[in-house]
Amino acid sequence: MRRVGTSVGTVLLVMLMLGAPAALAKPGRGGGSATCPTGSAAVVLDPGHGGGDTGATNGDLLEKDLTLDIANQTAAILENQYGLTVALTRYDDSDPGNSERGEIANACGAAVFVEIHLNGSADPSVDFTQTFWGKKRKDLDFATWMDGAMGNLTGEDGGPIANNGVGQFANGGLLAATMPSTLVEAVFLTNTWEGEQFRAGTRQGEIAQALAAGIGSWLSQ
Ligand SMILES: [Zn+2]
């Protein structure tokens, strides 16, 4: 009995050292109380803002609504075209805390975590794409990869959208998530032309396609 007990203890210790598999990682891996809404998922998408926090606005267009729409469309593409399992950090107009969003990705045992945002400026002519990393070692390569993918979006002049590159952002979600993670500021919601595209209902799908292409290709390397 004692030998068996020691053996089991050794196995558990090795698993802890290697990182527990997804099936054992929920709920609350990393000390948080977050759970994975789908049990587990290869990809966790975080629709930015929610509830009383609208994020950027352009007239009646609210960032919190558009990021949820984009996340749902991105999830559908990843599931149907790439065969990936996907969870969202919110499916309604709730507003999880920043760290909790990353902890949900941990609870899902996700391979990547993507926070979806739309940028804002007082200048309605400003429009570019950019991505951010939180912890350089785990995030920089993925953030750079996703910035390249978002750069495939078309801008107002019909060519590639301006690309502001990759930056650092000590965001609670990026810092809490243990896997490659990035915050994507896809385009500027406050831009006049972008607002027209969102009102026409076309920009949401274009952004979802760019996100899915980036995530799908990263995971099939
Ligand atoms: Zn935002």
Residues whose N, C-alpha, C, O or C-beta is under 5 A from the ligand:
A	BS01	ZN	G48 G55 H117 L118
